[in-house]
């Protein structure tokens, strides 16, 4: 016995009239989580602000701590902070777009503090 699938019927994957919206709080929390991951910063220390341009594109402003190696440890970052930040901005834009479907035209990152990057001990 075969079953007919009607376009637009629930569960059919068809188009159903209505609105799909991602609230501003959800956009902010998504940007915050993505930025924390991209910048390797604790989520609790990262702040994000998301604004729309009225045409569907977003701007994301991120404030996060700069991770620095333990002083005197001899650890030297493999690349300058600005290179890492530039890459993180691209990652943030791409991931927010992939998750929300909204185009991100601008990502600004401000380092407002620093956090010592202490290696975790393995137990």
URTABEL-V312124 format. One record per residue. N is the residue number from 1. RES is the residue in three letters. PHI is phi as a letter, one per 30 degrees, with the letter a starting at -180 (999 if undefined). NEAR is the number of other ideal C-beta (glycine too) atoms within 10 Angstrom. D_LAST is the distance of its C-alpha to the last C-alpha in Angstrom with 1 decimal. Layout:
n = (N & N)
res = (RES & RES)
phi = (PHI & PHI)
near = (NEAR & NEAR)
d_last = (D_LAST & D_LAST)
//
This chain:
n = (1 & 2 & 3 & 4 & 5 & 6 & 7 & 8 & 9 & 10 & 11 & 12 & 13 & 14 & 15 & 16 & 17 & 18 & 19 & 20 & 21 & 22 & 23 & 24 & 25 & 26 & 27 & 28 & 29 & 30 & 31 & 32 & 33 & 34 & 35 & 36 & 37 & 38 & 39 & 40 & 41 & 42 & 43 & 44 & 45 & 46 & 47 & 48 & 49 & 50 & 51 & 52 & 53 & 54 & 55 & 56 & 57 & 58 & 59 & 60 & 61 & 62 & 63 & 64 & 65 & 66 & 67 & 68 & 69 & 70 & 71 & 72 & 73 & 74 & 75 & 76 & 77 & 78 & 79 & 80 & 81 & 82 & 83 & 84 & 85 & 86 & 87 & 88 & 89 & 90 & 91 & 92 & 93 & 94 & 95 & 96 & 97 & 98 & 99 & 100 & 101 & 102 & 103 & 104 & 105 & 106 & 107 & 108 & 109 & 110 & 111 & 112 & 113 & 114 & 115 & 116 & 117 & 118 & 119 & 120 & 121 & 122 & 123)
res = (UNK & UNK & UNK & UNK & UNK & UNK & UNK & UNK & UNK & UNK & UNK & UNK & UNK & UNK & UNK & UNK & UNK & UNK & UNK & UNK & UNK & UNK & UNK & UNK & UNK & UNK & UNK & UNK & UNK & UNK & UNK & UNK & UNK & UNK & UNK & UNK & UNK & UNK & UNK & UNK & UNK & UNK & UNK & UNK & UNK & UNK & UNK & UNK & UNK & UNK & UNK & UNK & UNK & UNK & UNK & UNK & UNK & UNK & UNK & UNK & UNK & UNK & UNK & UNK & UNK & UNK & UNK & UNK & UNK & UNK & UNK & UNK & UNK & UNK & UNK & UNK & UNK & UNK & UNK & UNK & UNK & UNK & UNK & UNK & UNK & UNK & UNK & UNK & UNK & UNK & UNK & UNK & UNK & UNK & UNK & UNK & UNK & UNK & UNK & UNK & UNK & UNK & UNK & UNK & UNK & UNK & UNK & UNK & UNK & UNK & UNK & UNK & UNK & UNK & UNK & UNK & UNK & UNK & UNK & UNK & UNK & UNK & UNK)
phi = (999 & c & c & d & c & c & e & j & d & e & i & d & i & d & d & c & e & l & c & b & b & c & d & d & d & d & d & d & d & d & d & d & d & d & d & e & d & d & c & h & c & d & e & d & c & c & b & b & b & b & b & c & c & i & c & j & c & c & b & b & c & c & b & b & d & d & d & b & d & d & d & i & d & i & d & b & e & d & a & d & e & d & d & d & d & e & d & d & e & d & d & d & d & d & d & d & d & d & d & c & i & c & d & c & c & a & b & c & c & c & c & c & a & b & b & d & d & d & d & d & d & d & c)
near = (2 & 4 & 4 & 6 & 11 & 8 & 9 & 11 & 11 & 8 & 6 & 12 & 10 & 11 & 8 & 10 & 5 & 6 & 4 & 5 & 7 & 13 & 8 & 12 & 9 & 13 & 21 & 15 & 14 & 19 & 27 & 21 & 16 & 26 & 27 & 20 & 15 & 24 & 23 & 12 & 21 & 12 & 12 & 8 & 14 & 20 & 16 & 22 & 15 & 23 & 13 & 12 & 11 & 6 & 7 & 10 & 14 & 20 & 15 & 25 & 16 & 26 & 17 & 26 & 16 & 17 & 18 & 14 & 14 & 11 & 8 & 6 & 11 & 7 & 12 & 7 & 12 & 7 & 10 & 9 & 12 & 8 & 11 & 18 & 19 & 14 & 12 & 21 & 20 & 13 & 16 & 23 & 21 & 14 & 18 & 24 & 14 & 9 & 15 & 17 & 10 & 16 & 13 & 21 & 13 & 13 & 25 & 11 & 19 & 11 & 17 & 10 & 10 & 10 & 15 & 11 & 15 & 10 & 9 & 5 & 5 & 4 & 3)
d_last = (59.0 & 57.9 & 56.7 & 57.8 & 55.3 & 56.9 & 55.6 & 54.3 & 53.8 & 50.5 & 47.9 & 49.9 & 48.1 & 51.4 & 52.2 & 52.6 & 54.2 & 52.2 & 49.9 & 46.3 & 44.7 & 41.3 & 41.6 & 40.9 & 37.9 & 36.3 & 37.0 & 35.5 & 32.3 & 32.0 & 32.6 & 30.1 & 27.3 & 28.4 & 28.6 & 25.2 & 23.7 & 26.2 & 25.6 & 21.8 & 22.4 & 21.3 & 23.8 & 24.8 & 26.0 & 28.1 & 31.7 & 34.1 & 37.8 & 39.6 & 43.4 & 45.8 & 48.8 & 51.0 & 51.2 & 47.8 & 45.7 & 42.9 & 41.7 & 38.2 & 37.4 & 33.8 & 32.6 & 29.1 & 27.1 & 26.9 & 23.4 & 23.8 & 21.6 & 20.7 & 24.0 & 24.3 & 21.2 & 23.7 & 22.2 & 25.2 & 25.4 & 26.6 & 29.5 & 31.5 & 30.7 & 33.9 & 33.2 & 29.8 & 31.7 & 34.5 & 32.3 & 30.5 & 34.0 & 35.0 & 31.8 & 32.4 & 36.1 & 35.4 & 32.7 & 34.8 & 37.8 & 36.1 & 34.9 & 38.0 & 40.7 & 41.9 & 42.7 & 40.9 & 43.2 & 41.5 & 38.0 & 37.9 & 34.7 & 34.7 & 32.0 & 32.6 & 29.7 & 26.7 & 23.0 & 20.9 & 18.4 & 15.3 & 12.6 & 9.4 & 6.3 & 3.8 & 0.0)
//
